[in-house]
Amino acid sequence: MKAFYTDVFVLPLPDGHRFPMRRYSLLRETILQQGILESHQLEIPNAATESQLQLVHAPEYIRRVFEGELSADEQRRIGFPWSPQMVERSRRSVGATIAGTAAALTEGLGINLAGGTHHAFTDRGAGYCVFNDVAVAIRVHQEQGRIGRAVIIDGDVHQGDGTAAIFRDDPSVFTASLHAKKAFPARKQVSRLDVELDPGADDVTYLAGLDRLLDGIPSDESFDIAYYLAGADPYEGDTLGGLKVSKAGLRERDRRVFTFCRQHGWPVVMAMAGGYAADYRDIVEIQATTIATAREILMPSRGSDSDAESLSGS
């Protein structure tokens, strides 16, 4: 069991910016302090290469990101001012999901302690997403012949519109999204399966929606791997979500998703996705619990070789 972190690549954001950058380093510190993972299980990933990014993103868009030629409007849509650090951080975040996929295929579970940048389209970024990490990771491993078909279970409160658009006409990737109807983005895309929730949905309503989502993933289709975007933003204390899901409700969400994946024998790649609680420590608590739940269900013996082999070979 390995987790890949990018919190050493910090974005230089203006004072008062609402993006909770500190959550990433605190999450890594927390899972170490709580013994959820050990230091030897944490790695800094390589940056995604230009050729890897081109498997999903338009070459001209990549060039303009790399060279700092994004317009003011493009930077506004992304939500970050351009900087060399933004480019490096974005490439490393994609690299973390590429590496997490390799780890999952070997051990049964791989974790990106950031990632889940599902608002990035082929030719543009949006919503704090520059490049689409899950999409690139899938294409990299498909090109290498390591996977054929993948399922994406998106639990972020905001629809993964970029991901849905990228894979709209691709039967090798099943996109499933559980999200708030009234939250960003205003214009939704069409996933293979969308379950939308009304504002104020509580634990009971949310978990019923999750069950509909999981039930709608075809059991007669064979997937080689599952990607889970474990957003903390359905939480009732989130400033951008609009739902009323408790921490206990999110823990149960994670338990159901991981149990579902284990029952199907799918290796799991997890990305943290969104979280915008007024107190970023709430985000960290939620996502540390998600990682602990993944370890408990998918790696019950703390990732011993025998358990990893039985998971990845099932």
WODA-V619587 format. One record per backbone hydrogen bond with DSSP energy under -1.0 kcal/mol. NH is the residue of the N-H (numbers start at 1). CO is the residue of the C=O. Records with the same first field share a line. If there is no record, write none. Layout:
NH->CO / CO
This chain:
3->41
4->111
5->43
9->6
13->11
17->14
21->19
23->20
24->21
26->22
27->23
28->24
29->25
30->26
31->27
32->28
33->29
34->30
35->32
36->31
37->31
41->38
42->39
43->3
48->91
53->49
54->50
55->52
56->53
57->53
58->122
62->58
63->59
64->60
65->61
66->62
67->63
69->64
75->71
76->72
77->73
78->74
79->75
87->83
88->84
89->85
90->86
91->87
92->88
93->89
94->90
95->91
96->92
97->93
98->94
99->95
100->96
101->97
102->98
103->99
104->100
105->101
106->102
107->103
108->104
110->268
111->2
112->270
113->4
118->116
120->117
121->124
126->129
127->77
128->78
129->126
133->131
136->132
137->133
138->134
139->135
140->136
141->137
142->138
143->139
144->140
145->142
146->141
147->141
150->172
151->225
152->174
153->227
154->176
155->229
161->159
162->118
163->118
164->160
165->161
166->162
167->163
170->167
173->170
174->150
176->152
177->193
178->154
179->195
180->157
181->197
193->175
195->177
197->179
200->242
201->198
206->202
207->203
208->204
209->205
210->206
211->207
212->208
213->209
214->210
215->211
216->212
217->214
224->149
226->267
227->151
228->269
229->153
230->271
231->229
232->274
235->232
236->245
238->235
239->276
244->201
245->234
250->246
251->247
252->248
253->249
254->250
255->251
256->252
257->253
258->254
259->255
260->256
261->257
262->258
263->259
264->260
265->262
266->261
268->108
269->226
270->110
271->228
272->114
273->115
278->237
282->279
284->280
285->281
286->282
287->283
288->284
289->285
290->286
291->287
292->288
293->289
294->290
295->291
296->292
297->293
298->294
299->295
302->299
308->304
309->305
310->306
311->307
312->308
313->309
314->311
